[in-house]
Amino acid sequence: MHQFPQLMVLLAVALAITAFARRWGLSEPLVLVLAGLVLSFVPGVPDYSINPELILVLVLPPLLYSAALTSSTLGFRANARPIGSLALGAVLVTTLVTGLVAWWLVPAMPLGAALVLGAVVAPPDAVAAASIGRRLGLPRKVMTVLSGESLVNDATALTAYRVAVATVVGTGYSPAAGVGSFLLAAVGGLAVGFAVGWVVHRLRRALTDGLLESAAGLLVPFAAYLLAEEINASGVLAVVVAGLYLGQRAPTGSASVRLQDRAVWLSADTLLEALVFALIGLQLRGVTEGVAGQLGPLVLVGLALTATVVLVRALWVFTTMQLPELLFRRGEPTPWRYGAVVSWAGMRGVVSLAAAAAIPHFTSTGALFPQRPQVLFLAFFVTLGTLLLHGATLPWMIRALGVRGQENYTDALAEAEAAHNAALAARRRLEELSENETPPEEVTDHLRRAAERRSNRAWERLGRSDAEVGESPSAAYRRLRAEMLAAERDVFVRFRDEGRIDDEVLRRVLHELDLEDVMLQRE
């Protein structure tokens, strides 16, 4: 509890820095990391050392779950090969190659400890890359591959990390046991995630209270993670599968739950991402103190390892994504520029630092874990180096290569066609209901116009902009209705201030007005 005020201060400062970055269109992760680096040496700033349990149990599951909820299952399936190649093959190859390079460059570091380091820095964290990609309008295929990789690669890396750590501390891991651990992690994680998603989906359908449904959803990432870890399966994979399962079935739930969930998880993402990137920068003082007197040689090793992980990813992307298409002409060719962006989006994140911090201090014989401070420093160096390198240059690369999505028109066309058919279905249903009952004519007229207006809005997006052809009828409706809602809101607030209505009445009415206002903004 004595650290709670420090955490609150850190969260407040991180959110303020995030607001500044958004205000000026800067990369939020990059600004947060740089601010953390500067603050780490300010006198009086407390030592915010990373608690691996806090990150791996309380921060990572909700971030992964939120990303999985909004991921496209269809897109995941369509890009299963590149996603699997990056999340499984690239992580294992990076673990091996980086471990061998570290073993060669640091003579005092045993091979087992070097492979632990390789597993720690193997998984890229695509949160920063995805935020840059969304801001610059990356093509959907690239975003799907990056998001899909980030959902799965942590499971691969953390499993390899456990095997490597168990080998070093002397718990009797053999190669066969390592393969068995991988299979258990994968199969167990898939099974637990599917089971949790299946149970929660049916539980939420049985509930009739939207608040209870949303509350149950908040428990899902933690329940899936802890249940999987309890049987030595991959908690990360369980969280991802549960999120994909529930996200795919969200349209069958209630509208109020979808609105609540979206607001809750967007807010949680902003808070947690601000926290983790600020924490990365704040580690500088602590990790350098642990290797005092060795900074010069270790910085050179860190530069070599950073170059290694960057080069391995680039070569892997080319040989597994681009080369087969060039040699065998399989499927629709992927533009080389897409591969270049994917290969350069290899920023490491807080999971690497959390895994490094979780390395035990002692082996099973009571001896110190070999080269633990050096492993922690090198993990921090590679994480920081890739964040600064890719974070600073990825936007430039995207602009220079002209990699931009072209889905706006096709999306608008597909939406317009679906909206047209939906409006026809709504009007047919209205006519069916009108045959069995006799609602007032003005009610049916209003409903028919509403259905027609919704269809027209979708078709209007395909034409020229309002600046070219003038204000469209739908745009005029939204503008005028927004002014009317503002006038209504002012009257209700004035009545509350004058004591003519109670605050409870004001809150109820404002909720109705806010729902319509939000809908107008969405349209």
Residue pairs with C-beta under 8 A, 6 or more apart in sequence:
6 46
6 48
10 48
10 275
10 278
10 279
10 282
11 271
11 274
11 275
13 35
13 39
13 278
14 32
14 274
14 275
14 277
14 278
15 270
15 271
15 274
17 28
17 31
17 32
17 35
17 274
17 278
18 28
18 31
18 32
18 270
18 274
20 26
20 31
21 27
21 28
21 31
21 32
22 28
25 135
27 128
27 131
27 132
27 391
27 395
28 131
28 273
28 274
28 277
29 127
29 128
29 131
29 273
29 277
29 347
29 387
29 391
30 128
30 387
30 388
30 391
30 392
32 274
32 277
32 278
32 280
32 281
33 277
33 278
33 280
33 281
33 384
33 387
33 388
33 391
34 281
34 388
35 278
35 281
36 277
36 278
36 279
36 280
36 281
36 282
36 283
36 284
37 281
37 282
37 284
37 384
38 281
39 45
39 281
39 282
40 281
40 282
40 283
40 284
40 285
40 286
41 284
41 285
45 282
47 285
47 286
48 279
48 282
48 283
49 283
49 286
49 357
50 279
50 283
50 350
50 353
50 354
50 357
51 357
52 354
52 355
52 357
52 358
53 358
55 276
55 350
55 351
55 353
55 354
56 351
56 354
56 355
56 358
57 222
57 225
57 226
58 222
59 272
59 275
59 276
59 350
60 154
60 225
60 236
60 351
60 354
61 221
61 222
61 224
61 225
61 235
61 236
61 239
62 221
62 222
62 265
62 268
62 272
63 127
63 269
63 272
63 273
63 276
64 151
64 154
64 221
64 236
64 239
64 240
64 243
65 220
65 221
65 224
65 239
65 240
65 242
65 243
65 265
66 243
66 265
66 266
66 268
66 269
67 147
67 150
67 151
67 243
68 151
68 239
68 240
68 241
68 242
68 243
68 244
68 247
69 243
69 246
69 247
69 250
69 261
69 265
70 247
70 265
71 144
71 147
71 148
71 151
71 243
71 244
71 247
72 144
73 244
73 247
73 248
75 140
75 144
75 148
76 83
76 144
76 148
76 244
78 144
79 141
79 144
79 145
79 148
82 145
82 320
82 321
82 342
83 144
83 145
83 148
83 149
83 152
84 152
85 316
85 320
85 321
86 145
86 149
86 153
86 316
86 317
86 342
87 148
87 149
87 151
87 152
87 153
87 155
87 156
88 152
88 153
88 156
89 316
89 320
90 122
90 153
90 312
90 313
90 316
90 317
90 320
91 122
91 123
91 153
91 156
91 157
91 160
92 122
92 156
92 160
93 312
93 316
94 118
94 121
94 122
94 309
94 312
94 313
94 316
95 115
95 118
95 119
95 122
95 157
95 160
95 164
96 115
96 118
97 118
97 308
97 312
98 117
98 118
98 121
98 122
98 305
98 308
98 309
98 312
99 111
99 114
99 115
99 116
99 117
99 118
99 119
99 164
100 111
100 114
100 118
101 304
101 305
101 308
102 109
102 114
102 117
102 118
102 301
102 305
102 378
103 109
103 110
103 111
103 114
103 115
105 301
105 304
105 305
106 114
106 301
106 371
106 374
108 370
108 371
109 117
109 370
109 371
109 374
109 375
110 168
110 370
110 371
112 164
112 167
112 168
112 370
113 168
113 369
113 370
113 371
113 372
113 375
115 164
115 167
116 161
116 164
116 165
116 168
116 359
116 375
117 305
117 356
117 375
117 378
117 379
118 164
119 157
119 158
119 160
119 161
119 164
119 355
120 157
120 161
120 352
120 355
120 356
120 375
120 379
121 305
121 309
121 348
121 352
121 378
121 379
121 382
121 383
122 153
122 156
122 157
122 160
122 309
123 153
123 154
123 156
123 157
123 158
123 348
123 351
123 352
124 149
124 150
124 153
124 313
124 345
124 346
124 347
124 348
124 349
124 386
125 150
125 347
125 348
125 349
125 350
125 351
125 352
126 146
126 147
126 149
126 150
126 345
126 347
127 150
127 273
127 349
128 277
128 347
128 349
128 387
128 390
128 391
129 146
129 345
129 347
129 390
129 394
130 143
130 146
130 147
130 150
131 273
132 391
132 394
132 395
132 398
133 142
133 143
133 146
133 341
133 345
133 398
134 143
135 395
136 395
136 398
136 399
136 404
137 404
137 405
138 341
138 398
138 403
138 404
138 405
139 338
139 403
139 404
139 405
139 406
139 407
140 405
140 407
141 334
141 338
142 338
142 341
142 342
142 403
143 405
145 342
146 342
146 345
151 240
152 236
152 237
152 240
154 236
154 351
155 185
155 186
155 189
155 234
155 236
155 237
155 240
157 351
157 355
158 234
158 236
158 351
158 355
159 181
159 182
159 185
159 186
159 234
160 182
161 355
162 181
163 173
163 177
163 178
163 181
163 182
165 359
165 360
166 172
166 173
167 173
167 178
168 363
168 369
168 370
169 360
169 362
169 363
169 364
169 369
170 363
170 364
170 365
171 364
173 181
181 232
184 231
184 232
184 233
185 232
185 233
185 234
185 237
186 234
186 237
187 233
188 228
188 231
188 232
188 233
188 234
188 238
189 228
189 233
189 234
189 235
189 236
189 237
189 238
189 241
190 237
190 238
190 241
191 233
192 224
192 227
192 228
192 231
192 233
192 238
192 241
193 224
193 228
193 237
193 238
193 239
193 240
193 241
193 242
193 245
194 241
194 242
194 245
196 220
196 223
196 224
196 227
196 238
196 242
197 220
197 224
197 241
197 242
197 243
197 244
197 245
197 246
198 245
200 216
200 217
200 220
200 242
200 246
201 245
201 246
201 249
203 216
204 213
204 216
204 217
204 253
204 257
205 252
205 253
207 213
207 216
210 254
210 256
210 257
210 260
211 260
213 253
213 254
213 257
214 257
214 260
214 261
214 264
217 246
217 257
217 261
218 264
220 239
220 242
220 243
220 246
221 239
221 242
221 243
224 235
224 238
224 239
224 241
224 242
225 235
225 236
225 238
225 239
226 235
227 235
227 238
228 234
228 235
228 237
228 238
228 239
229 235
250 258
250 261
251 258
276 349
276 350
277 349
277 350
279 350
279 353
280 349
280 350
280 353
280 383
280 384
280 387
281 384
283 353
283 380
284 380
284 384
287 373
287 376
287 377
287 380
288 295
288 377
290 373
290 376
290 377
291 298
291 373
291 374
291 377
294 374
298 374
298 377
298 378
298 381
299 381
301 378
302 377
302 378
302 381
302 382
302 385
303 381
303 385
305 378
305 381
305 382
306 381
306 382
306 385
306 386
306 389
309 346
309 348
309 382
309 386
310 346
310 386
310 389
313 343
313 346
314 343
314 344
316 343
317 339
317 342
317 343
318 339
318 343
321 334
321 339
321 342
322 334
322 336
322 339
324 330
325 331
325 333
325 334
326 333
335 403
337 401
337 402
337 403
338 403
340 397
340 401
340 403
341 394
341 397
341 398
341 401
341 403
344 390
344 393
344 394
344 397
345 390
345 394
346 386
346 390
347 386
347 387
347 390
347 391
348 382
348 383
348 386
348 387
349 383
349 387
350 383
352 379
352 382
352 383
353 379
353 380
353 383
355 379
356 375
356 376
356 379
356 380
357 376
359 369
359 372
359 375
359 376
360 369
361 368
361 369
361 372
362 368
362 369
363 369
398 404
409 462
412 458
412 461
412 462
413 462
415 458
415 461
416 455
416 458
416 459
416 461
416 462
418 458
419 454
419 455
419 457
419 458
419 459
420 455
420 458
420 459
422 454
422 455
423 451
423 452
423 454
423 455
426 451
427 448
427 451
430 444
430 447
430 448
430 451
433 439
434 444
453 473
453 474
453 477
456 473
456 474
457 474
457 523
460 472
460 474
463 469
466 472
466 475
471 479
474 523
478 520
478 523
481 516
481 520
482 517
482 520
485 513
485 516
485 517
485 520
488 513
489 510
489 513
492 501
492 506
492 509
492 510
492 513
493 506
495 501
495 506
496 502
496 503
496 505
496 506
